[in-house]
């Protein structure tokens, strides 16, 4: 079974509008973390936002917020007031605590976001 | 700022060659990772290392090996390159322990096997 599922291969949004990118996850751990990364066409992976499994408040970072619904195992990224520079691939990732190593990361297949002027 | 440096941005090799991809980080991170990224498949973990000389297989280790002799350097080795290993390879590092710290990525190596 997929650990991270992103069901939207591509999304379009009008400039200045808000957009939600979906992410669902699968884990039996109580302690885990969820991350969102942005990958522009240049290729670098840029960390956007983090949500811990025990965090009661939804994470926010500037125009990015995370809609965390623990019971539904979803961690959707909301981008408000979209800008042309937001056009990129977006990846959802999960960190699980595993045995001695303490860190195992799983990535989704990504969502390609295009912002339309 | 954390800097993760991959030795090559683009690399072209021939089938059967032994290929080395090098990754260096400058933040004394315990954990280092190698991923390959293919369209429609996202990032898939090849190997990771949680300390010097320690390594764990990821989801797709076949055809690859790794070396971590020093904390700052994590090398990915393609023992005998094949065309199905043509891909983008991403290295990442992260501080150890269970925390909210993200992975920091290098710029990637686009590897073509002819």
Contacts between the chains, C-beta under 8 A, distances in Angstrom:
chain1	res1	chain2	res2	distance
A	4	B	42	8.0
A	6	B	42	7.8
A	9	B	40	7.5
A	31	B	98	6.7
A	33	B	100	6.1
A	35	B	102	5.5
A	35	B	103	7.7
A	37	B	102	7.8
A	37	B	105	8.0
A	43	B	88	7.3
A	43	B	107	6.1
A	43	B	108	4.9
A	44	B	105	6.6
A	44	B	107	5.5
A	44	B	108	7.5
A	45	B	90	6.8
A	45	B	92	7.6
A	45	B	103	7.8
A	45	B	105	3.9
A	47	B	102	4.0
A	47	B	103	7.6
A	47	B	104	7.5
A	50	B	100	5.0
A	50	B	102	6.4
A	52	B	100	5.9
A	91	B	42	6.4
A	91	B	43	6.7
A	93	B	43	7.9
A	93	B	103	7.9
A	97	B	98	5.1
A	100	B	50	7.7
A	101	B	31	7.9
A	101	B	48	7.6
A	101	B	50	4.4
A	101	B	56	5.9
A	102	B	50	7.1
A	102	B	96	6.7
A	102	B	97	6.2
A	102	B	98	5.2
A	103	B	31	5.5
A	103	B	48	7.6
A	103	B	50	6.7
A	103	B	94	6.8
A	103	B	96	7.2
A	103	B	98	7.4
A	104	B	45	7.9
A	104	B	48	7.7
A	105	B	33	7.0
A	105	B	45	6.8
A	105	B	103	6.5
A	106	B	45	7.7
A	107	B	35	7.6
A	107	B	42	4.8
A	107	B	43	4.0
A	107	B	44	7.6
A	108	B	42	5.5
A	109	B	40	6.2
A	109	B	41	6.2
A	109	B	42	3.9
A	110	B	42	5.2
